[in-house]
Amino acid sequence: MRIGIVCPYSWDVPGGVQFHIRDLAEHLLHQGHQVSVLAPSDDDTTLPPYVVSAGRAVPVPYNGSVARLNFGFLSATRVRRWVHDGHFDVLHIHEPATPSLALLTCWAAQGPIVATFHTSNPRSRAMIAAYPILQPALEKISARIAVSEYARRTLVEHLGGDAVVIPNGVDVGFFARAEPDPAWQGGTIGFVGRIDEPRKGLPVLMKALPRILKELPGTRVLIAGRGDADEALAHLPDESLRDRVEFLGMVSDEEKARLLRSVDLYVAPNTGGESFGIILVEAMSSSAPVLASDLDAFAQVLDGGEAGELFPVGDADALAAEAVRLLGDPVRLAELRERGGRHVRRFDWSTVGSDILAVYETVADGAASVAPDERTGLRARFGLARD
């Protein structure tokens, strides 16, 4: 099958959507399909052979973060050329409601379109206001996927229609096979995320650290991610504790896997704007016990708290109390490793990839080859049921 995938966000700046698209493309290539990914990128970026650059992106505030998007006349021309030359059996567009390559591709495409919605934003006035502009493009979509129930709810409430929920995928074996790094072992808490993005919750962890260290003085916090370390340390109430925090900067996938395999506890103190929580899946794949804020999306990924512990969003005292309790209870940590390891199998690409491919095959076959009663059922399943 010839598959075109559209990434709305710049390939240069790592993020959950980009990682999902990268891993999906490589899974499909491994299965023998022909795959091309269209994405924004800077001129000097080294791209995988399956990625086509649509030009540089510009930063735009979006959903509590900053998204690097590509939009405009020149971008539209590149999109039309890529669609025309690709002769795709199906186009898979991510985040079609953003002013990006995704929306431009919806306008340009003529064949079957699958769209994945990642955003969880229950009060997006911008999305509601933009609906009249988006509607003609969205009506061309053959099937809709949401990465979580909360992304599906955002779609339903703001744009209408429905979607089948297929979660983000992870190569569970890649993380499970990683070798721990002795330098990162022994009373360590891990955090992975952009330091300069408040919704990732690092300030909450910094505020919790004095209490954690008072109870467990030997604890260290390992932080991996882009951003200014001094800015992060500014949230630490006691400057004398700064030597207990180690900044690793940007890490490769291999280093991230080794980090997650090494820590005694992975903490996700995010404060909002999350529709899934891919880092939680990666941590569980690495056998790292997880302590996360009780965002709806995180609670769903952690099976309501069965596969990881939860604490109230933004509550540094609760985070500290839970971290101290868990780090002092090896039996509970072992139980979380075992439960997380079992639960995470549902997110492996062997399952997620097959589910996405089934959607591709359904829309590519075309409604004409489906009996009327079956067609109705399929449209309902993929979020396209009509009144």
C-alpha positions as CSV (number, residue, x, y, z in Angstrom):
1,M,0.0,0.0,0.0
2,R,1.2,3.5,-0.8
3,I,0.7,5.6,2.3
4,G,1.3,9.4,2.7
5,I,1.5,10.7,6.3
6,V,1.3,14.4,7.1
7,C,3.1,15.8,10.2
8,P,1.8,19.2,11.2
9,Y,4.7,20.1,13.6
10,S,8.3,20.7,12.7
11,W,10.5,17.6,12.5
12,D,13.3,19.6,14.1
13,V,11.7,19.9,17.5
14,P,11.0,16.6,19.2
15,G,7.4,16.0,20.4
16,G,4.9,13.3,21.0
17,V,3.1,13.7,17.6
18,Q,6.4,13.7,15.7
19,F,7.6,10.6,17.5
20,H,4.3,8.9,16.9
21,I,4.5,9.6,13.2
22,R,8.1,8.5,13.0
23,D,7.4,5.2,14.7
24,L,4.3,4.6,12.7
25,A,6.1,5.2,9.4
26,E,8.9,2.9,10.4
27,H,6.5,0.2,11.5
28,L,4.7,0.4,8.2
29,L,7.9,0.3,6.2
30,H,9.0,-2.8,8.1
31,Q,5.7,-4.3,7.1
32,G,6.5,-3.8,3.4
33,H,4.4,-0.7,2.7
34,Q,5.6,2.4,0.8
35,V,5.5,5.4,3.1
36,S,6.2,9.1,2.6
37,V,6.0,11.6,5.4
38,L,5.5,15.3,4.7
39,A,6.7,17.6,7.5
40,P,8.1,21.1,8.2
41,S,11.8,21.2,8.8
42,D,14.8,23.6,8.7
43,D,17.0,23.5,5.6
44,D,20.0,22.0,7.6
45,T,18.0,19.2,9.3
46,T,19.0,15.7,8.5
47,L,15.9,13.8,7.6
48,P,15.2,10.1,7.3
49,P,14.8,8.9,3.7
50,Y,11.0,8.6,4.0
51,V,10.5,12.3,5.1
52,V,10.0,15.1,2.6
53,S,10.5,18.6,3.8
54,A,7.8,21.2,3.3
55,G,10.0,24.1,4.3
56,R,10.7,25.9,7.6
57,A,8.1,26.3,10.3
58,V,7.2,29.3,12.5
59,P,6.4,29.1,16.2
60,V,2.8,29.6,17.1
61,P,1.2,29.4,20.7
62,Y,-1.0,26.4,20.8
63,N,-2.8,24.4,23.5
64,G,-0.6,25.7,26.3
65,S,2.6,25.2,24.4
66,V,4.4,26.5,21.3
67,A,3.9,24.6,18.1
68,R,6.1,25.1,15.1
69,L,3.8,25.1,12.1
70,N,4.1,25.6,8.3
71,F,1.3,27.3,6.4
72,G,0.9,29.6,3.4
73,F,0.9,29.9,-0.3
74,L,4.4,28.3,-0.8
75,S,3.5,25.5,1.6
76,A,0.2,24.8,-0.3
77,T,2.2,24.5,-3.5
78,R,4.5,21.9,-2.0
79,V,1.6,20.0,-0.5
80,R,-0.2,19.8,-3.9
81,R,3.0,18.6,-5.6
82,W,3.7,16.0,-2.9
83,V,0.1,14.7,-3.1
84,H,0.1,14.6,-6.9
85,D,3.5,12.8,-7.2
86,G,2.8,10.3,-4.4
87,H,-0.2,8.5,-6.0
88,F,-1.1,7.5,-2.5
89,D,-3.7,4.8,-1.7
90,V,-4.5,6.6,1.5
91,L,-3.4,9.8,3.1
92,H,-3.0,9.9,6.9
93,I,-3.3,13.5,8.3
94,H,-2.5,14.3,11.9
95,E,-4.2,17.3,13.6
96,P,-6.2,18.5,10.6
97,A,-7.8,21.2,12.7
98,T,-4.5,23.2,13.1
99,P,-3.5,25.8,10.5
100,S,-0.8,23.6,9.1
101,L,0.3,21.2,6.4
102,A,-2.5,18.9,7.7
103,L,-5.2,21.4,6.8
104,L,-3.6,22.2,3.5
105,T,-3.5,18.5,2.6
106,C,-7.2,18.2,3.4
107,W,-7.9,20.9,0.9
108,A,-5.6,19.4,-1.7
109,A,-6.4,15.7,-1.5
110,Q,-8.9,13.9,-3.6
111,G,-8.6,10.3,-2.4
112,P,-9.2,8.5,0.9
113,I,-8.1,10.5,4.0
114,V,-7.6,9.2,7.5
115,A,-7.2,11.8,10.2
116,T,-5.8,11.4,13.7
117,F,-6.7,13.9,16.4
118,H,-4.2,14.2,19.2
119,T,-5.4,17.4,21.0
120,S,-7.2,17.3,24.3
121,N,-8.6,20.8,25.0
122,P,-12.1,21.0,26.5
123,R,-12.5,24.7,26.1
124,S,-10.9,25.7,22.8
125,R,-12.7,28.9,21.7
126,A,-10.3,29.1,18.7
127,M,-11.4,25.7,17.5
128,I,-15.1,26.6,17.8
129,A,-14.6,29.9,16.0
130,A,-12.6,28.2,13.2
131,Y,-15.2,25.5,12.6
132,P,-16.9,27.2,9.6
133,I,-13.5,27.4,7.9
134,L,-12.5,23.9,8.8
135,Q,-15.8,22.2,7.9
136,P,-15.3,21.8,4.1
137,A,-11.9,20.2,4.7
138,L,-13.1,18.0,7.5
139,E,-16.0,16.7,5.4
140,K,-13.4,15.1,3.1
141,I,-12.0,12.9,5.8
142,S,-12.9,9.2,5.3
143,A,-12.2,8.0,8.8
144,R,-11.2,9.6,12.1
145,I,-8.9,8.3,14.8
146,A,-8.4,9.8,18.3
147,V,-5.4,8.9,20.4
148,S,-7.5,8.8,23.6
149,E,-11.0,9.2,24.9
150,Y,-10.2,12.8,25.8
151,A,-9.0,13.6,22.3
152,R,-12.1,12.0,21.0
153,R,-14.2,14.1,23.4
154,T,-12.5,17.3,22.2
155,L,-13.3,16.4,18.6
156,V,-16.9,15.6,19.4
157,E,-17.6,18.8,21.4
158,H,-15.8,21.2,19.0
159,L,-16.1,19.7,15.5
160,G,-18.9,17.2,15.7
161,G,-18.8,13.6,14.4
162,D,-17.0,10.9,16.2
163,A,-13.8,8.8,16.0
164,V,-12.4,5.4,16.8
165,V,-9.9,5.5,19.7
166,I,-6.5,4.0,18.8
167,P,-3.8,5.0,21.3
168,N,-0.3,6.1,20.5
169,G,2.1,3.2,19.9
170,V,5.5,2.3,21.5
171,D,8.1,-0.2,20.7
172,V,7.8,-2.0,24.0
173,G,10.7,-4.3,23.3
174,F,13.1,-1.4,22.5
175,F,12.6,0.0,26.0
176,A,12.5,-3.4,27.7
177,R,15.9,-4.4,26.2
178,A,17.8,-1.3,27.2
179,E,20.7,-1.7,29.6
180,P,20.5,0.3,32.9
181,D,23.3,2.8,33.4
182,P,25.0,2.3,36.8
183,A,25.6,6.1,37.0
184,W,21.8,6.6,37.0
185,Q,20.9,4.0,39.5
186,G,20.5,4.2,43.3
187,G,17.7,6.4,44.8
188,T,16.9,8.2,41.5
189,I,13.8,10.0,40.3
190,G,13.5,10.5,36.6
191,F,11.8,13.3,34.6
192,V,11.8,13.7,30.8
193,G,10.3,16.8,29.2
194,R,10.9,20.3,28.0
195,I,12.2,22.3,30.9
196,D,10.9,25.6,29.6
197,E,7.3,24.4,29.1
198,P,5.4,25.0,32.4
199,R,2.6,22.4,31.6
200,K,5.2,19.6,31.8
201,G,5.2,20.3,35.5
202,L,8.9,20.5,36.4
203,P,8.3,23.4,38.9
204,V,5.9,21.1,40.8
205,L,8.6,18.5,41.2
206,M,11.2,21.2,42.2
207,K,8.8,22.4,44.9
208,A,8.3,18.8,46.2
209,L,12.0,18.1,46.3
210,P,12.9,19.6,49.7
211,R,10.4,17.4,51.5
212,I,11.6,14.3,49.5
213,L,15.2,15.0,50.5
214,K,14.3,15.6,54.1
215,E,12.9,12.1,54.3
216,L,15.3,10.5,51.9
217,P,18.5,12.5,51.8
218,G,20.3,10.3,49.3
219,T,17.7,10.8,46.5
220,R,18.7,12.4,43.2
221,V,16.6,13.8,40.4
222,L,17.7,13.2,36.8
223,I,16.2,15.6,34.3
224,A,16.3,15.0,30.5
225,G,15.0,17.6,28.1
226,R,15.5,20.8,26.2
227,G,15.6,24.1,28.2
228,D,17.5,26.3,30.6
229,A,18.7,24.5,33.8
230,D,18.9,27.7,35.7
231,E,15.3,28.5,35.0
232,A,14.3,25.1,36.4
233,L,16.4,25.5,39.5
234,A,14.8,28.9,40.2
235,H,11.7,26.9,41.3
236,L,13.7,25.0,44.0
237,P,13.0,26.7,47.3
238,D,16.3,25.7,48.9
239,E,19.4,26.5,46.8
240,S,21.6,24.2,48.9
241,L,19.7,21.2,47.4
242,R,20.8,22.0,43.8
243,D,23.5,19.4,43.8
244,R,20.8,16.7,44.1
245,V,19.5,17.7,40.6
246,E,21.3,16.6,37.5
247,F,20.5,17.9,34.1
248,L,21.2,15.6,31.2
249,G,20.0,17.9,28.4
250,M,18.6,16.5,25.2
251,V,19.0,12.7,25.1
252,S,18.8,10.2,22.2
253,D,16.1,7.5,22.2
254,E,18.7,5.0,23.4
255,E,19.8,7.2,26.3
256,K,16.2,7.9,27.2
257,A,15.5,4.1,27.3
258,R,18.6,3.6,29.5
259,L,17.5,6.4,31.8
260,L,14.0,4.9,32.2
261,R,15.5,1.5,32.8
262,S,17.8,2.9,35.5
263,V,15.6,5.1,37.7
264,D,13.8,3.9,40.8
265,L,10.7,6.1,40.1
266,Y,9.5,8.0,37.1
267,V,7.6,11.2,37.9
268,A,5.2,12.9,35.5
269,P,4.0,16.1,37.2
270,N,2.3,17.6,34.1
271,T,-0.4,20.2,34.8
272,G,-2.6,20.0,31.7
273,G,-2.9,19.9,27.9
274,E,-2.1,16.2,27.6
275,S,-4.3,14.0,25.5
276,F,-2.4,10.8,26.0
277,G,1.0,10.4,27.9
278,I,3.5,8.6,25.7
279,I,6.3,9.0,28.2
280,L,4.2,7.0,30.7
281,V,4.0,4.1,28.3
282,E,7.7,4.3,27.6
283,A,8.4,4.3,31.4
284,M,6.2,1.3,31.9
285,S,7.9,-0.5,28.9
286,S,11.2,0.1,30.7
287,S,9.9,-1.4,34.0
288,A,10.1,2.0,35.7
289,P,7.4,2.5,38.4
290,V,5.3,5.6,37.5
291,L,4.0,8.4,39.7
292,A,1.9,10.8,37.7
293,S,-0.5,13.7,38.2
294,D,-4.1,12.6,37.9
295,L,-4.9,14.2,34.6
296,D,-7.7,12.3,32.9
297,A,-5.5,11.2,30.1
298,F,-2.8,10.0,32.4
299,A,-5.3,8.1,34.6
300,Q,-6.5,6.3,31.5
301,V,-3.0,5.3,30.4
302,L,-2.3,4.1,33.9
303,D,-5.5,2.0,34.0
304,G,-7.1,4.2,36.6
305,G,-4.2,3.9,38.9
306,E,-3.7,0.2,38.6
307,A,-0.5,0.4,36.6
308,G,0.9,3.5,38.3
309,E,0.3,5.8,41.2
310,L,-1.5,9.2,40.8
311,F,-1.5,12.4,42.8
312,P,-3.6,15.6,42.5
313,V,-2.5,17.9,39.7
314,G,-0.2,20.7,40.8
315,D,0.0,19.5,44.5
316,A,3.7,19.4,45.3
317,D,3.0,18.2,48.9
318,A,1.1,15.2,47.6
319,L,3.8,14.5,45.1
320,A,6.4,14.5,47.8
321,A,4.4,12.3,50.1
322,E,3.7,9.7,47.4
323,A,7.3,9.7,46.2
324,V,8.6,9.2,49.8
325,R,6.1,6.4,50.4
326,L,7.0,4.6,47.1
327,L,10.8,5.0,47.4
328,G,10.6,3.5,50.8
329,D,8.4,0.5,49.8
330,P,10.4,-1.9,47.5
331,V,7.4,-4.3,47.5
332,R,5.1,-1.7,46.0
333,L,7.7,-0.6,43.5
334,A,8.1,-4.2,42.3
335,E,4.3,-4.6,42.1
336,L,4.1,-1.4,39.9
337,R,6.8,-2.8,37.6
338,E,4.9,-6.0,37.2
339,R,1.5,-4.4,36.6
340,G,2.9,-1.8,34.3
341,G,4.7,-4.4,32.3
342,R,1.5,-6.3,31.7
343,H,-0.6,-3.3,31.0
344,V,1.8,-1.7,28.5
345,R,1.4,-4.6,26.0
346,R,-1.8,-3.0,24.6
347,F,0.3,0.0,23.4
348,D,2.9,-2.0,21.5
349,W,3.1,-1.2,17.7
350,S,2.3,-4.9,16.9
351,T,-1.3,-4.0,18.2
352,V,-1.6,-0.3,17.4
353,G,-0.1,-0.6,13.9
354,S,-2.5,-3.4,13.0
355,D,-5.4,-1.3,14.2
356,I,-4.3,1.7,12.1
357,L,-3.6,-0.4,9.1
358,A,-7.2,-1.9,9.3
359,V,-8.5,1.7,9.1
360,Y,-6.4,2.3,6.0
361,E,-7.5,-0.8,4.3
362,T,-11.2,-0.1,5.0
363,V,-11.1,3.4,3.5
364,A,-8.9,2.4,0.6
365,D,-11.2,-0.4,-0.4
366,G,-13.8,2.3,-0.9
367,A,-17.5,2.5,0.1
368,A,-18.5,1.1,-3.3
369,S,-17.2,-2.4,-2.4
370,V,-19.1,-2.5,0.9
371,A,-22.7,-3.6,1.2
372,P,-25.1,-0.8,2.3
373,D,-25.7,-2.2,5.8
374,E,-21.9,-2.9,6.3
375,R,-21.1,0.6,5.0
376,T,-23.4,2.2,7.7
377,G,-21.6,0.2,10.4
378,L,-18.2,1.1,9.2
379,R,-19.0,4.8,8.9
380,A,-20.3,4.7,12.5
381,R,-17.2,2.9,13.7
382,F,-14.8,5.4,12.1
383,G,-16.7,8.5,13.3
384,L,-18.6,9.4,10.1
385,A,-22.1,8.4,10.8
386,R,-24.7,10.7,9.3
387,D,-28.1,11.7,10.5
